Amino acid sequence: MAETTGSRLDRIENKLDQLAEAMVAMARAEEKLAGLKEDHNRTYERMNRFSQKLDEIEKKVEDNHRVVSTINKLFWVAIVAASGSIAAQLWM
């Protein structure tokens, strides 16, 4: 009877050890998940900042496009005016 009680206690002790190991493994996995979630949140915030910067750059590009377009039109107006004045001088 003493042997069966001792073997039962050994099995119970082994089971408790296995449960403790499983709980430690679960805690480690939970810590890893928390770390991954934190990394995900940081990455998401960084992407949002990049998106805001991209929006600002897009606005600047649109402004530059308007300025360059105006300069281009003024250049052609000047070319046409110069051509007109040269033609007027030659034919008059």
C-alpha atoms as an extended CHARMM CRD file, in Angstrom:
* protein
*
        92  EXT
         1         1  MET       CA              0.0000000000        0.0000000000        0.0000000000  PROA      1               0.0000000000
         2         2  ALA       CA              2.8910000000        2.3210000000        0.7840000000  PROA      2               0.0000000000
         3         3  GLU       CA              4.3210000000        1.7220000000       -2.6970000000  PROA      3               0.0000000000
         4         4  THR       CA              1.0810000000        2.5770000000       -4.4370000000  PROA      4               0.0000000000
         5         5  THR       CA              0.7000000000        5.7330000000       -2.3630000000  PROA      5               0.0000000000
         6         6  GLY       CA              4.2920000000        6.6990000000       -3.1190000000  PROA      6               0.0000000000
         7         7  SER       CA              3.8820000000        6.0420000000       -6.8530000000  PROA      7               0.0000000000
         8         8  ARG       CA              0.6250000000        8.0000000000       -6.8790000000  PROA      8               0.0000000000
         9         9  LEU       CA              2.3370000000       10.9060000000       -5.1660000000  PROA      9               0.0000000000
        10        10  ASP       CA              5.1740000000       10.7360000000       -7.6940000000  PROA      10              0.0000000000
        11        11  ARG       CA              2.7000000000       10.8400000000      -10.5830000000  PROA      11              0.0000000000
        12        12  ILE       CA              0.8590000000       13.7510000000       -8.9770000000  PROA      12              0.0000000000
        13        13  GLU       CA              4.1680000000       15.5450000000       -8.4970000000  PROA      13              0.0000000000
        14        14  ASN       CA              5.0960000000       14.9230000000      -12.1520000000  PROA      14              0.0000000000
        15        15  LYS       CA              1.7170000000       16.2460000000      -13.2610000000  PROA      15              0.0000000000
        16        16  LEU       CA              2.1560000000       19.3600000000      -11.1080000000  PROA      16              0.0000000000
        17        17  ASP       CA              5.6060000000       19.9020000000      -12.6290000000  PROA      17              0.0000000000
        18        18  GLN       CA              4.1350000000       19.5840000000      -16.1200000000  PROA      18              0.0000000000
        19        19  LEU       CA              1.3720000000       22.0340000000      -15.2400000000  PROA      19              0.0000000000
        20        20  ALA       CA              3.9400000000       24.5040000000      -13.8910000000  PROA      20              0.0000000000
        21        21  GLU       CA              5.9850000000       24.2060000000      -17.0970000000  PROA      21              0.0000000000
        22        22  ALA       CA              2.8490000000       24.7090000000      -19.1880000000  PROA      22              0.0000000000
        23        23  MET       CA              1.9270000000       27.8210000000      -17.2110000000  PROA      23              0.0000000000
        24        24  VAL       CA              5.4310000000       29.2380000000      -17.6450000000  PROA      24              0.0000000000
        25        25  ALA       CA              5.2390000000       28.5320000000      -21.3850000000  PROA      25              0.0000000000
        26        26  MET       CA              1.8420000000       30.2580000000      -21.5550000000  PROA      26              0.0000000000
        27        27  ALA       CA              3.1850000000       33.2880000000      -19.6710000000  PROA      27              0.0000000000
        28        28  ARG       CA              6.1150000000       33.5380000000      -22.0910000000  PROA      28              0.0000000000
        29        29  ALA       CA              3.7690000000       33.2860000000      -25.0640000000  PROA      29              0.0000000000
        30        30  GLU       CA              1.5700000000       35.9910000000      -23.5410000000  PROA      30              0.0000000000
        31        31  GLU       CA              4.6000000000       38.2530000000      -23.0820000000  PROA      31              0.0000000000
        32        32  LYS       CA              5.5940000000       37.6790000000      -26.6990000000  PROA      32              0.0000000000
        33        33  LEU       CA              2.0700000000       38.5340000000      -27.8370000000  PROA      33              0.0000000000
        34        34  ALA       CA              2.1230000000       41.7200000000      -25.7750000000  PROA      34              0.0000000000
        35        35  GLY       CA              5.4780000000       42.6490000000      -27.3210000000  PROA      35              0.0000000000
        36        36  LEU       CA              4.1810000000       41.9580000000      -30.8200000000  PROA      36              0.0000000000
        37        37  LYS       CA              1.1050000000       44.0740000000      -30.1730000000  PROA      37              0.0000000000
        38        38  GLU       CA              3.2940000000       46.9350000000      -28.9560000000  PROA      38              0.0000000000
        39        39  ASP       CA              5.4920000000       46.6410000000      -32.0580000000  PROA      39              0.0000000000
        40        40  HSD       CA              2.3800000000       46.6000000000      -34.2380000000  PROA      40              0.0000000000
        41        41  ASN       CA              1.0620000000       49.7560000000      -32.5760000000  PROA      41              0.0000000000
        42        42  ARG       CA              4.4050000000       51.5450000000      -33.0230000000  PROA      42              0.0000000000
        43        43  THR       CA              4.5220000000       50.5040000000      -36.6750000000  PROA      43              0.0000000000
        44        44  TYR       CA              0.9590000000       51.7190000000      -37.1850000000  PROA      44              0.0000000000
        45        45  GLU       CA              1.7680000000       55.0870000000      -35.6220000000  PROA      45              0.0000000000
        46        46  ARG       CA              4.8770000000       55.3850000000      -37.7870000000  PROA      46              0.0000000000
        47        47  MET       CA              2.8550000000       54.6180000000      -40.9110000000  PROA      47              0.0000000000
        48        48  ASN       CA              0.3780000000       57.3240000000      -39.9130000000  PROA      48              0.0000000000
        49        49  ARG       CA              3.2240000000       59.8410000000      -39.5750000000  PROA      49              0.0000000000
        50        50  PHE       CA              4.5220000000       58.8310000000      -43.0260000000  PROA      50              0.0000000000
        51        51  SER       CA              1.0260000000       59.2630000000      -44.4130000000  PROA      51              0.0000000000
        52        52  GLN       CA              0.8200000000       62.7680000000      -42.9640000000  PROA      52              0.0000000000
        53        53  LYS       CA              4.2270000000       63.6480000000      -44.4100000000  PROA      53              0.0000000000
        54        54  LEU       CA              3.1460000000       62.2800000000      -47.7750000000  PROA      54              0.0000000000
        55        55  ASP       CA              0.0210000000       64.4530000000      -47.6730000000  PROA      55              0.0000000000
        56        56  GLU       CA              2.1670000000       67.5140000000      -46.9360000000  PROA      56              0.0000000000
        57        57  ILE       CA              4.5150000000       66.6610000000      -49.8060000000  PROA      57              0.0000000000
        58        58  GLU       CA              1.5410000000       66.2110000000      -52.1130000000  PROA      58              0.0000000000
        59        59  LYS       CA              0.2830000000       69.6980000000      -51.2260000000  PROA      59              0.0000000000
        60        60  LYS       CA              3.7250000000       71.1830000000      -51.9030000000  PROA      60              0.0000000000
        61        61  VAL       CA              3.9160000000       69.3900000000      -55.2590000000  PROA      61              0.0000000000
        62        62  GLU       CA              0.5110000000       70.7630000000      -56.2440000000  PROA      62              0.0000000000
        63        63  ASP       CA              1.6320000000       74.2820000000      -55.2980000000  PROA      63              0.0000000000
        64        64  ASN       CA              4.8640000000       73.8560000000      -57.2640000000  PROA      64              0.0000000000
        65        65  HSD       CA              2.8980000000       72.5770000000      -60.2530000000  PROA      65              0.0000000000
        66        66  ARG       CA              0.7490000000       75.7050000000      -60.2360000000  PROA      66              0.0000000000
        67        67  VAL       CA              3.8160000000       77.9690000000      -60.0140000000  PROA      67              0.0000000000
        68        68  VAL       CA              5.6610000000       76.1410000000      -62.7890000000  PROA      68              0.0000000000
        69        69  SER       CA              2.5570000000       76.1740000000      -64.9650000000  PROA      69              0.0000000000
        70        70  THR       CA              2.2050000000       79.9340000000      -64.5020000000  PROA      70              0.0000000000
        71        71  ILE       CA              5.9000000000       80.4860000000      -65.2490000000  PROA      71              0.0000000000
        72        72  ASN       CA              5.5760000000       78.3180000000      -68.3560000000  PROA      72              0.0000000000
        73        73  LYS       CA              2.6120000000       80.3710000000      -69.5920000000  PROA      73              0.0000000000
        74        74  LEU       CA              4.4500000000       83.6280000000      -68.9110000000  PROA      74              0.0000000000
        75        75  PHE       CA              7.4880000000       82.3000000000      -70.7850000000  PROA      75              0.0000000000
        76        76  TRP       CA              5.4110000000       81.5280000000      -73.8640000000  PROA      76              0.0000000000
        77        77  VAL       CA              3.6690000000       84.8930000000      -73.6320000000  PROA      77              0.0000000000
        78        78  ALA       CA              7.0940000000       86.5540000000      -73.5690000000  PROA      78              0.0000000000
        79        79  ILE       CA              8.2740000000       84.4490000000      -76.5500000000  PROA      79              0.0000000000
        80        80  VAL       CA              5.1550000000       85.3450000000      -78.5510000000  PROA      80              0.0000000000
        81        81  ALA       CA              5.4920000000       89.0360000000      -77.6290000000  PROA      81              0.0000000000
        82        82  ALA       CA              9.1630000000       89.0460000000      -78.6060000000  PROA      82              0.0000000000
        83        83  SER       CA              8.3810000000       87.2560000000      -81.8710000000  PROA      83              0.0000000000
        84        84  GLY       CA              5.5810000000       89.7070000000      -82.5820000000  PROA      84              0.0000000000
        85        85  SER       CA              7.7710000000       92.7180000000      -81.9360000000  PROA      85              0.0000000000
        86        86  ILE       CA             10.5960000000       91.3090000000      -84.0970000000  PROA      86              0.0000000000
        87        87  ALA       CA              8.1350000000       90.5660000000      -86.8940000000  PROA      87              0.0000000000
        88        88  ALA       CA              6.6360000000       94.0370000000      -86.5730000000  PROA      88              0.0000000000
        89        89  GLN       CA             10.1130000000       95.6060000000      -86.8060000000  PROA      89              0.0000000000
        90        90  LEU       CA             11.0160000000       93.5740000000      -89.8780000000  PROA      90              0.0000000000
        91        91  TRP       CA              7.8390000000       94.2810000000      -91.8330000000  PROA      91              0.0000000000
        92        92  MET       CA              7.3710000000       97.8870000000      -90.9320000000  PROA      92              0.0000000000
